[in-house]
Amino acid sequence: MVLVALTGAAAMTALSGCKSNTADGTNGKPTAVATIFSYYDALRAIGGADVNCVILLPPGKSPHEYAPTPQDRVSIAKAKLVVKNGLMIDNWVDKLLDEAPSAVVVDVGQVVKARGIEPLHTEEISVTPASETKPGETEDVSAGNPHIWLDPRVQAMAAEAIRDALVKLDPAHKSGYESRAKAYLEDLRKLDDDFAQAAKGFKQKDFIGFHSAYAYLARRYGLNQVASVEELPDEGPSAAQLKNIIKLIQEKHIKVVFTETAFEPKAMNRVVDETGVKTGVLQPLETYDSLDQTYTSLMRANLEALKAALM
């Protein structure tokens, strides 16, 4: 395993050039593996038809509790490039990397640290009473909040690192990697510009997210996720946590609480009933429904949800 933190200076192209499940490695193309959807999206866009692309996380699954399969082990063993988020959310892949001692590993958490972006932590948005807190229950306290990909500029840094890694591994297709990366990065630049422009018109800056995913998105555009309903997805808030959320909504005059389609928002019924708060949907992109989706399509849906709730 060769660990790197590469940096460097579209619509989705050639989706058919990358496969989502397995890659037999017999067609002469390098196999590249991504742990989660955001980086798979960049990998398939930039790799195009020149790379066998594999995503380990299936649709509807969360990386927080994912357990690798035997097929994942096979995919990693064939990989020339592995792209992971780091910051503990996909550390389950580390157990497999011994199967690929010569693979280049792009750890996006390390990439962004090298570019001066420090991890955020989730303690400041916790609504867990001290009496309920147990060691190890809060999300990735030592590593930091892992949801860095929800900042479009971080996604751009990941795309640049993927481009540079592919060029180094397969210089014969350099021009293709660079041209596809240029188009992908332009899409991300437009997305970033649209978020920034919309945020200038938001009358409300504070919101509550379903879980602690949106801190980097909020920091980038001057917003503030003041709390999360669930500190870990699919964990469920206690009665005391719900009481604290309701109190926070009332004290800070919070206008919206965002849910997620991947998790059942039953806990929100009491919150809505007692506060009259509006609800919307934000997607954390750690889960996805279909490989027909893209990073930009999901993030643009998030942008529309924020505009509808905060303007």
GULUMZA-662959 format. One record per residue (C-alpha): x, y negated, z. Coordinates in steps of 0.001 Angstrom, whole numbers. Each point is the difference from the previous one (the first is absolute). Layout:
[r [X Y Z]]
...
# end
This chain:
[r [0 0 0]]
[r [1322 -3402 -980]]
[r [-1773 -2739 1975]]
[r [-20 -3412 -1636]]
[r [-1642 -3348 531]]
[r [27 -1284 -3553]]
[r [-932 -3547 -924]]
[r [-45 -1913 -3246]]
[r [-1568 -2616 -2025]]
[r [-14218 4129 -6761]]
[r [-2436 1243 131]]
[r [367 3713 650]]
[r [1774 1625 -2914]]
[r [516 3603 -1020]]
[r [-2024 1511 2845]]
[r [34 3215 -1960]]
[r [3782 54 138]]
[r [23 882 3692]]
[r [-1746 2936 1597]]
[r [-1593 -140 3420]]
[r [416 3533 1241]]
[r [2978 2094 -945]]
[r [2886 -428 -2399]]
[r [1707 3110 -1331]]
[r [3178 -1890 -818]]
[r [522 1922 -3261]]
[r [-600 -2865 -2436]]
[r [3330 -1707 642]]
[r [-1553 -2995 1747]]
[r [1001 -969 3540]]
[r [-2549 768 2693]]
[r [-845 -2865 2348]]
[r [-2142 403 3114]]
[r [-1925 -2632 1975]]
[r [-1498 667 3402]]
[r [-2942 -2435 -229]]
[r [-2190 -1550 -2667]]
[r [1414 -3531 -174]]
[r [3476 1195 -939]]
[r [-1306 2738 -2266]]
[r [-1876 -2712 -1863]]
[r [3228 -1933 -547]]
[r [1912 3164 -831]]
[r [-2385 1147 -2720]]
[r [-254 -3493 -1497]]
[r [3754 -455 -222]]
[r [916 3613 -756]]
[r [-2605 381 -2719]]
[r [510 2984 -2260]]
[r [3680 272 930]]
[r [-570 1367 3523]]
[r [-1863 2867 1651]]
[r [-1783 -1892 2806]]
[r [-1418 1747 3035]]
[r [-2037 -1334 2922]]
[r [4 2065 3170]]
[r [-3038 -1511 1722]]
[r [-3277 1299 -1490]]
[r [-3121 -2145 -488]]
[r [-1936 -653 3176]]
[r [2885 856 2330]]
[r [1751 -2372 2377]]
[r [3796 21 317]]
[r [-342 -515 3756]]
[r [-805 3660 607]]
[r [969 1679 -3284]]
[r [1673 3412 186]]
[r [2152 899 -3038]]
[r [-948 3070 -2006]]
[r [2235 2697 -1519]]
[r [-550 -1666 -3383]]
[r [1335 -3257 1434]]
[r [3177 1843 945]]
[r [326 1268 -3574]]
[r [-543 -3491 -1405]]
[r [2637 -1525 2270]]
[r [2479 2739 -901]]
[r [-260 -1047 -3673]]
[r [112 -3724 657]]
[r [2744 -2289 -1214]]
[r [-1719 -2976 1664]]
[r [-2174 -167 3114]]
[r [-1836 -3207 923]]
[r [-1236 -302 3587]]
[r [-1355 -2826 2105]]
[r [1930 693 3201]]
[r [-1015 -1713 3250]]
[r [-1220 3393 1239]]
[r [-3187 254 -2072]]
[r [1413 2638 -2363]]
[r [2831 1406 2079]]
[r [-1495 3434 -650]]
[r [1829 -78 -3335]]
[r [3348 -143 1798]]
[r [-401 3657 919]]
[r [-32 854 -3701]]
[r [2965 -2076 -1146]]
[r [2491 2709 888]]
[r [-1453 1791 -3029]]
[r [1333 -2795 -2230]]
[r [3519 -838 1219]]
[r [896 -1910 -3176]]
[r [-3240 -1978 -343]]
[r [64 -3777 194]]
[r [-2389 -1186 2715]]
[r [-1485 -3481 -190]]
[r [-1212 -926 3483]]
[r [-2157 -3070 -585]]
[r [117 -955 3671]]
[r [3762 -311 -301]]
[r [-306 -1831 -3328]]
[r [-2133 -2747 1494]]
[r [2162 -295 3102]]
[r [2953 -601 -2309]]
[r [-2036 -2791 -1594]]
[r [-675 -1668 3355]]
[r [-3515 1280 743]]
[r [-190 1177 3591]]
[r [-2599 2579 1093]]
[r [-3011 -1226 1917]]
[r [-1355 1800 3047]]
[r [-3571 852 928]]
[r [-36 -772 3710]]
[r [-1233 -3549 -534]]
[r [-3261 1209 -1599]]
[r [-634 2828 2431]]
[r [-3337 -15 1831]]
[r [847 3064 2062]]
[r [-370 -621 3742]]
[r [3217 626 1934]]
[r [-1721 2798 1902]]
[r [-561 1918 -3275]]
[r [3470 -384 -1502]]
[r [2161 3108 -13]]
[r [3624 331 -1162]]
[r [247 711 -3709]]
[r [-3616 -882 -826]]
[r [548 -3366 -1636]]
[r [1008 2 -3613]]
[r [3728 167 -708]]
[r [953 -2384 2792]]
[r [3734 513 -398]]
[r [97 -109 -3818]]
[r [-2563 -2735 -504]]
[r [-3260 -227 -1901]]
[r [564 2138 -3118]]
[r [-2556 -1547 -2365]]
[r [2495 -2158 -1872]]
[r [-1388 848 -3457]]
[r [-3077 -2186 598]]
[r [2237 -3004 -611]]
[r [182 -215 -3820]]
[r [3526 -1410 202]]
[r [1088 3127 1877]]
[r [-1583 2121 -2712]]
[r [2073 -2014 -2494]]
[r [3173 716 1994]]
[r [-874 3697 -50]]
[r [-562 -147 -3764]]
[r [3378 -1654 -522]]
[r [1681 2685 2086]]
[r [-1752 2740 -1964]]
[r [1055 -1615 -3287]]
[r [3621 -246 1101]]
[r [54 3586 1253]]
[r [-1447 1365 -3250]]
[r [2450 -2002 -2101]]
[r [2888 1379 2023]]
[r [-1287 3579 -158]]
[r [-987 -101 -3668]]
[r [1869 -2788 -1823]]
[r [-1004 1369 -3399]]
[r [-3509 -1364 600]]
[r [1078 -3280 1609]]
[r [-1831 -2242 -2466]]
[r [-3288 1803 568]]
[r [282 -168 3774]]
[r [873 -3674 -94]]
[r [-2746 -1014 -2418]]
[r [-2689 1902 1887]]
[r [1253 -1391 3303]]
[r [-149 -3521 -1413]]
[r [-3669 456 -891]]
[r [-818 1559 3385]]
[r [1773 -2783 1882]]
[r [-1865 -2623 -2014]]
[r [-3303 1569 1077]]
[r [1160 -176 3614]]
[r [1056 -3635 -408]]
[r [-3461 -885 -1304]]
[r [-1589 1921 2877]]
[r [2146 -1871 2518]]
[r [-861 -3338 -1591]]
[r [-3724 783 82]]
[r [128 989 3680]]
[r [1935 -3129 886]]
[r [-2355 -2296 -1931]]
[r [-3120 1581 1499]]
[r [1385 -167 3537]]
[r [322 -3784 -300]]
[r [-3777 -174 -187]]
[r [-795 2337 2871]]
[r [-1984 -1823 2689]]
[r [553 2855 2450]]
[r [3501 1401 599]]
[r [-733 2556 2731]]
[r [-1449 3450 -606]]
[r [-137 3446 1571]]
[r [1147 3001 -2025]]
[r [-1151 3567 451]]
[r [3527 1065 940]]
[r [3304 -1760 360]]
[r [888 -4 -3686]]
[r [-341 -3597 -1119]]
[r [2612 -1929 1956]]
[r [2420 -359 -2949]]
[r [-2773 -1061 -2370]]
[r [-1151 -2534 2585]]
[r [3502 -1334 645]]
[r [672 -509 -3691]]
[r [-3084 -2144 -563]]
[r [-403 -1841 3301]]
[r [-2767 2215 1373]]
[r [-265 1625 3400]]
[r [-1145 3538 795]]
[r [-891 -588 3634]]
[r [-963 3582 860]]
[r [-749 3425 -1409]]
[r [-3024 2194 678]]
[r [2149 3129 -39]]
[r [3695 -276 812]]
[r [578 3253 -1839]]
[r [-2353 994 -2842]]
[r [-2658 2606 770]]
[r [753 -253 3720]]
[r [-3124 -1864 1082]]
[r [-222 -2850 2493]]
[r [-992 584 3607]]
[r [-2856 -1843 1691]]
[r [2535 -2291 1678]]
[r [1680 -785 -3339]]
[r [-3360 -828 -1582]]
[r [-794 -2288 2921]]
[r [3291 -1833 -534]]
[r [-668 -316 -3747]]
[r [-3438 -1493 634]]
[r [1496 -2434 2517]]
[r [2708 -1001 -2483]]
[r [-2549 -618 -2762]]
[r [-2006 -2246 2272]]
[r [2969 -1911 1422]]
[r [1769 -577 -3325]]
[r [-3179 -379 -2069]]
[r [1090 2783 -2350]]
[r [-2248 81 -3063]]
[r [977 3330 -1582]]
[r [1141 3491 912]]
[r [1330 2165 -2812]]
[r [-632 3741 -266]]
[r [1640 2562 -2317]]
[r [-1676 2482 -2322]]
[r [2195 2888 1134]]
[r [-1192 -104 3600]]
[r [-3479 134 1514]]
[r [-803 -3447 1443]]
[r [-2578 1183 2579]]
[r [1715 -2011 2718]]
[r [-916 -3172 -1865]]
[r [-3738 377 635]]
[r [252 -1178 3604]]
[r [2377 -2821 -939]]
[r [-2353 -1286 -2717]]
[r [-3066 365 2202]]
[r [1512 -1976 2869]]
[r [1804 -2723 -1941]]
[r [-1681 -344 -3375]]
[r [3454 68 -1620]]
[r [201 623 -3733]]
[r [1741 3103 -1336]]
[r [2064 511 -3125]]
[r [2291 2669 -1395]]
[r [3787 -178 -229]]
[r [2010 2907 -1352]]
[r [3331 752 1724]]
[r [1313 1904 -3076]]
[r [1522 2652 2257]]
[r [-2971 2051 -1140]]
[r [-1392 20 -3529]]
[r [-2979 1594 -1689]]
[r [1318 659 -3489]]
[r [3179 -302 -2027]]
[r [-2031 -2056 -2471]]
[r [332 -2820 2522]]
[r [3056 -2249 -16]]
[r [1740 -2155 2561]]
[r [-1204 -3174 -1693]]
[r [-3597 1197 -422]]
[r [-266 860 3699]]
[r [1713 -3192 1108]]
[r [-2203 -2116 -2231]]
[r [-3023 1649 1602]]
[r [1505 -1013 3360]]
[r [409 -3542 -1265]]
[r [-3655 -182 -1013]]
[r [-1035 1346 3414]]
[r [2046 -2669 1761]]
[r [-1406 -2744 -2225]]
[r [-3567 1129 667]]
[r [581 69 3772]]
[r [2305 -2926 694]]
[r [-839 -2733 -2499]]
# end
